[in-house]
Structure formats: C-alpha cells, structure tokens
Amino acid sequence: MSMLDILDFKLVADNFRTRYVYEKNNIIFEIDDYTVPNMKVVAVEGDELYVEALCTKDLQPLLKQYNIETI
C-alpha cells in the first residue's frame, strides 16, 4: 500500500508528455508534446517586455501565415 492510498488520494490525470525547452535572449520557449491526450502545448516565458515583443513582432505573423489557432 502506498502513501497515496493511505491518504485516500485518487488519480485524476495521467498525462504522458515530452517537453522540449529552447532559450534565446532570456526568453524560454517550451513545447509539451502529449501522447495522452494527443496534443501539443506551447508556452513562452521570460521578461514581459521581451516576450510581448517576440509575440507581436515575430510570432503573430507566423501564426497568421500558417493559419495556426491560438487560445
């Protein structure tokens, strides 16, 4: 019996993923490639000014060009 069983914790998510992390100019770009459920999630982290500049100047035009949906 595990500690989780003793404390009566129940499994609510079982996600399998591979995370790819890239860094440039103090901006971190992460891609989580999930196998269960099957999806990809992208995150951009770093100083707000640099991230905003990257997203508006570089990323938004590419998203539009390749017709990629965002939330």
TAMO-V473495 format. One record per residue. N is the residue number from 0. RES is the residue in three letters. PHI is phi as a letter, one per 30 degrees, with the letter a starting at -180 (none if undefined). OMEGA is omega in radians with two decimals (NA if undefined). D_LAST is the distance of its C-alpha to the last C-alpha in whole Angstrom. Layout:
n->[N/N]
res->[RES/RES]
phi->[PHI/PHI]
omega->[OMEGA/OMEGA]
d_last->[D_LAST/D_LAST]
This chain:
n->[0/1/2/3/4/5/6/7/8/9/10/11/12/13/14/15/16/17/18/19/20/21/22/23/24/25/26/27/28/29/30/31/32/33/34/35/36/37/38/39/40/41/42/43/44/45/46/47/48/49/50/51/52/53/54/55/56/57/58/59/60/61/62/63/64/65/66/67/68/69/70]
res->[MET/SER/MET/LEU/ASP/ILE/LEU/ASP/PHE/LYS/LEU/VAL/ALA/ASP/ASN/PHE/ARG/THR/ARG/TYR/VAL/TYR/GLU/LYS/ASN/ASN/ILE/ILE/PHE/GLU/ILE/ASP/ASP/TYR/THR/VAL/PRO/ASN/MET/LYS/VAL/VAL/ALA/VAL/GLU/GLY/ASP/GLU/LEU/TYR/VAL/GLU/ALA/LEU/CYS/THR/LYS/ASP/LEU/GLN/PRO/LEU/LEU/LYS/GLN/TYR/ASN/ILE/GLU/THR/ILE]
phi->[none/c/d/d/d/d/d/i/d/c/d/c/a/b/c/c/b/c/c/c/b/b/b/a/h/i/c/c/c/c/b/c/c/d/c/b/d/d/a/b/b/c/b/b/b/k/e/e/d/d/d/d/d/d/d/d/d/c/d/e/d/d/d/d/e/c/h/c/d/b/b]
omega->[-3.12/3.09/3.12/3.08/-3.13/-3.13/3.08/3.03/3.13/3.10/-3.14/3.10/3.11/-3.05/3.06/-3.09/2.95/-3.12/3.07/-3.09/3.12/-3.13/3.08/3.09/3.11/3.03/3.14/3.13/-3.10/3.03/3.03/3.14/-3.11/3.01/3.05/-0.16/-3.07/3.13/3.04/3.12/-3.12/3.07/3.06/-3.08/3.08/3.11/-3.02/-3.12/3.14/-3.13/3.11/3.13/3.12/-3.08/-3.08/-3.07/-2.99/-2.98/-3.10/3.10/3.11/3.12/3.11/-3.11/-3.10/3.07/-3.14/-3.14/3.08/3.05/NA]
d_last->[41/38/38/34/37/39/37/35/32/30/27/24/22/23/20/22/20/21/20/20/21/21/23/24/25/24/20/19/17/16/15/16/17/17/20/20/18/17/14/13/11/11/12/13/16/19/21/18/20/20/16/16/18/17/14/15/18/17/14/13/16/15/12/13/17/16/13/10/7/4/0]
